[in-house]
Each structure stands twice: as C-alpha cells, then as structure tokens.
Amino acid sequence: NIKMLMEKADKDSFYDLYKAFCTGNSVQKNGMLAFRYLVLAANKNNVNAQYDLATVYADPSSKLSKFFMDSGIVIPDTGIINSTANIMKKNETIEKEKIATYWYKRAADNGNGAATFEYANRLEAGMGVEKKLDMAKEYYKKAFYDYGILEAEKKIRK
C-alpha cells in the first residue's frame, strides 16, 4: 500500500515508492515523483537508489534517464552539487560526471559491487574525480575479491 510506504518513510520505503512511480505498479507512472523518491532513498543510504541515481547522471541514454527526461526533468539537482538549466553543455557534462561519481562512490562504500567497479573506472580515468591510480586499484581489488567482478581482475593486473 502506497500510503503505508509514505508513512513509514525509511530508505527502503522511499526506494519502493520510486520503483512504484517508475513502473506504475499500484500508482500512475510519474517521473517527477519517482525522481523525488529516488533522491530521498539515495540520501538515506539505500545502495540501490544510490547506484540508480549515479546511472541517471552518468548515462543520459539509459532507459531510466530517458524516463526522467520525458517527465520534464532536465538537470536533476540532488542538493549535493548545484547546477542550473542555463549553463553551457560542457559545464553541464562536467557537473553531471561529478554528481555521478559522487553517487557511485557512496553506493560502492555501502556495498554495491557494480558501483565499486564503476567508481574504480572513474578513478582510473579521472571522470568526475581527480585521477588516482592507486585508489582505483584498491577499488578494483574490492570489486574482484568481494563481488566477483571478473573485469576487475584484468584491471588489477595492469
């Protein structure tokens, strides 16, 4: 029941509400509300929400990003890094990369294997964060040894 989820208001309830408004399960699809609950869940340390939010910023061609854009969300603002709709495209991309990296790191540090690997990639490439090869290697090790991500093993041996 949606009303019970809203009253409970914890990280998992917010995540469930986000998913419900994305899929139209028990409610009418609503991108604005879905995004609102996604941000709330991410800020309350729901690791899946953190990963999804990072992906929205990192990949504008993803199905989720398109859903939000079709709902009228142009440059989502999580309150972590401010951005405005009238900035140049280059600066917009830089801001989105910083925000994506921020959320990948939070998800990685909260136990998401895919986010751990993606954050290591960003550290290695300097995407949205200062390039830090030693730290990247540590995250690759964690991605491989803790989460079994085979691609990370290749990166460790570099």
WOPEZI-V362881 format. One record per helix or strand of 2 or more residues. SS is the DSSP state (~ for helix, > for strand). FROM is the first residue (numbers start at 1). LEN is the number of residues. If there is no record, write none. Layout:
ss | from | len
SS | FROM | LEN
SS | FROM | LEN
This chain:
ss | from | len
~ | 2 | 7
~ | 11 | 13
~ | 31 | 13
~ | 47 | 12
~ | 63 | 8
~ | 89 | 21
~ | 113 | 13
~ | 133 | 15
~ | 150 | 7
